[in-house]
Amino acid sequence: MEPVFTTPRRYTVEEYFALEEVSEQRHLYYRGEVFAMSGGLGVHNLTVLNCVMSLRNALRGKGCRVYAENIRLAVREGELYTYPDVMVTCHPDDSPDKIMMHHPVLIIEVLSPGTESHDRIWKFSRYTQLASLQHYLLVSADKWLVEWYRREPSGVWSFTPLAGQDEAVTIPELGISLPLAELYTELDIQPQLDKP
C-alpha cells in the first residue's frame, strides 16, 4: 500500500489570531502553518521567572518593559509570530496594553532538550532579522551556561559563553548587569568547576 501524504492546513494571519484568542495553548505561526508550542517543565519555568525578576529589577525606572512567555512577538508581519520565553522592549509602540510586540532589544530563550536546536538555529536566524534586536541569550536549564549573542556596530553577531559563578551579562545600552547567580538562584544547578 502506498503512503498517503496530506498537506498541512494553511491559516491566514487573521485565522491564526482568532485561534490564539480562544486557545488554551500558544502556537507559533510560520508562513500559514500553525505549530503548538509545548509547555516547559518546572525548572524551565523557574529559570524564566529568574530571568524576568533579574531584568525587572535591573530595568526599573529605565523606560523599558519585560515580557514573558504569553506575549506574542511579530518577527515578520504576515509570516512569523511566536512567543519568546522573555523579551525586553523599550520602544513606545510596544505598550503594555497590547498582546503583540514588534521591537524587542533583548530576547531570552530558556533551552530544554526538546527545543534546544530549534532555539539555537531556527529561531536565532529569524530573530536576527529584527532591526531592533541587539541581544539574544540562550539560558541552559540543565547546566550553568548562558550563551550571549550581541549585534556589534558593524552588524555582525558576536558570541560570548558565560559559565562562571561570578560572571554576568553586562548590557551597556540598557545600563544593566545580569549576574548568572541571579539567573540560576534556587535551581539545583551548580557552576561547573574547572577540571585539570
NORMO-V937772 format. One line per field, one symbol per residue. ss: DSSP state (A for helix, B for strand, O for the rest). A space follows every 50 residues. Layout:
ss->???
//
This chain:
ss->OOOOOOOOOOOOAAAAAAAAAAOOOOBBBBOOBBBBOOOOOAAAAAAAAA AAAAAAAAAOOOOOBBBBOOOBBBBBOOOBBBOOOBBBBOOOOOOOOOOB BOOBBBBBBBBOOOOAAAAAAAAAAAAOOOOOOOBBBBBBOOOOOBBBBB BOOOOOBBBBBBOOOOOBBBBOOOOBBBBAAAAOOOOOOOOOOOOO
//
